[in-house]
Amino acid sequence: MTARRILVAGIGNIFLGDDAFGVEVVQRLAHRAMPEGVKVEDFGIRGFDLTYALMEDYDAVLLVDAMPRGDKPGTLYVLEPNATETTGQDEQEVAVETHGMNPMKVLQMVKAMGGQPRRVLIVGCEPATLGSEEEGQMGLSEPVQVAVPGAVDLVESLIARIQNSDQTLAQGRV
């Protein structure tokens, strides 16, 4: 059996505080040994680049990003967007964001271009701060910084579970 192809994509803006969560996680993963077939990449705010990467034939994609959902800062999430969340706009309405990153818009653009990612999971972290719009903020807040090692472990465990796909991933549970 060949190894499953998995893309781990870090998303975020390093100039907006905790929005850099995904970037930090994939930077740490890049220094670790990954199983065959696993690609780890920092996409930052390059939504267009991620769109084209998702056109490739991956068995699964893990998007790692800051994700405000109203919980305590540093809380980790695993979500699997359903098909209705990534559709609903016709092809002419999908906006191209060459220097922006909204994971749901990226997934909509992939589908509009004829791509069909098999499985997408979002590993998110509740941010504490994104800094001010005028000045931004460098560096992660303390609760998000503390969550990074756990997120690295979580991504590695998800990779292992996908590689051994006999298990089902429970949505929203870490």
Secondary structure as the mmCIF struct_conf table of DSSP 4:
data_model
#
loop_
_struct_conf.conf_type_id
_struct_conf.id
_struct_conf.beg_label_comp_id
_struct_conf.beg_label_asym_id
_struct_conf.beg_label_seq_id
_struct_conf.end_label_comp_id
_struct_conf.end_label_asym_id
_struct_conf.end_label_seq_id
HELX_LH_PP_P HELX_LH_PP_P1 THR A 2 ARG A 5
STRN STRN1 ILE A 6 ILE A 11
TURN_TY1_P TURN_TY1_P1 ILE A 14 PHE A 15
STRN STRN2 LEU A 16 LEU A 16
HELX_RH_3T_P HELX_RH_3T_P1 GLY A 17 ALA A 20
HELX_RH_AL_P HELX_RH_AL_P1 PHE A 21 LEU A 29
TURN_TY1_P TURN_TY1_P2 ALA A 30 HIS A 31
BEND BEND1 ARG A 32 ARG A 32
TURN_TY1_P TURN_TY1_P3 GLU A 36 GLY A 37
STRN STRN3 VAL A 38 GLY A 44
TURN_TY1_P TURN_TY1_P4 ILE A 45 ILE A 45
HELX_RH_AL_P HELX_RH_AL_P2 GLY A 47 LEU A 54
TURN_TY1_P TURN_TY1_P5 MET A 55 MET A 55
BEND BEND2 GLU A 56 GLU A 56
BEND BEND3 ASP A 59 ASP A 59
STRN STRN4 ALA A 60 ALA A 66
BEND BEND4 GLY A 70 ASP A 71
TURN_TY1_P TURN_TY1_P6 PRO A 73 GLY A 74
STRN STRN5 LEU A 76 LEU A 79
HELX_RH_3T_P HELX_RH_3T_P2 ALA A 83 GLU A 85
BEND BEND5 THR A 86 THR A 86
BEND BEND6 GLY A 88 GLN A 89
HELX_RH_3T_P HELX_RH_3T_P3 GLU A 91 GLU A 93
HELX_LH_PP_P HELX_LH_PP_P2 VAL A 94 VAL A 96
TURN_TY1_P TURN_TY1_P7 THR A 98 HIS A 99
HELX_RH_AL_P HELX_RH_AL_P3 PRO A 103 ALA A 112
TURN_TY1_P TURN_TY1_P8 MET A 113 GLY A 114
BEND BEND7 ARG A 118 ARG A 118
STRN STRN6 VAL A 120 CYS A 125
BEND BEND8 ALA A 128 ALA A 128
STRN STRN7 SER A 132 SER A 132
TURN_TY1_P TURN_TY1_P9 GLU A 133 GLU A 135
STRN STRN8 GLY A 136 GLN A 137
BEND BEND9 GLY A 139 GLY A 139
HELX_RH_AL_P HELX_RH_AL_P4 GLU A 142 GLN A 163
TURN_TY1_P TURN_TY1_P10 ASN A 164 ASP A 166
BEND BEND10 GLN A 167 GLN A 167
HELX_LH_PP_P HELX_LH_PP_P3 THR A 168 ALA A 170
TURN_TY1_P TURN_TY1_P11 GLN A 171 GLY A 172
#
